[in-house]
């Protein structure tokens, strides 16, 4: 997780900010990239990610750690709602 906070940026009158070079480099951002924004009302935090060219390629392998040693129990959050 990226936790480096170095400096601050001022929002312009057009509500624009410049991403510092170290963030652009670490996030591998290029001119023309599309960014996805999410605002969390509870924590008042803004999360910004680079939109993947293909969402399926970004999801490949998601959850594979669950199957590496076998699924030992069903997560409590999964409940059978059928009688």
C-alpha positions, 0 to 999 in steps of 0.5 A: 500500500502506498503511504508516502505523503510528501508535500501538498497540492493546491486546487486551482480555480478550475478545480484541478490539481497536478499529480507530483512526479513521484506519484505519476511514476509509481502509478505508471501514469501517462498522458491520456490515461483514464482515472477512476475515482471513488469517494468514501462518505464515512472516512471522507477519503478519495481513492484514485486508480488508473483504469485498467485496459481490460478489467478481466486481466486485472481480476485474473488470479483474484482469490487464488490464495483461498484455494492454494491450501484448500478451502477449510471453511465457508466464510461467515459472510456467505449464508444460504438464504434458501429454506 
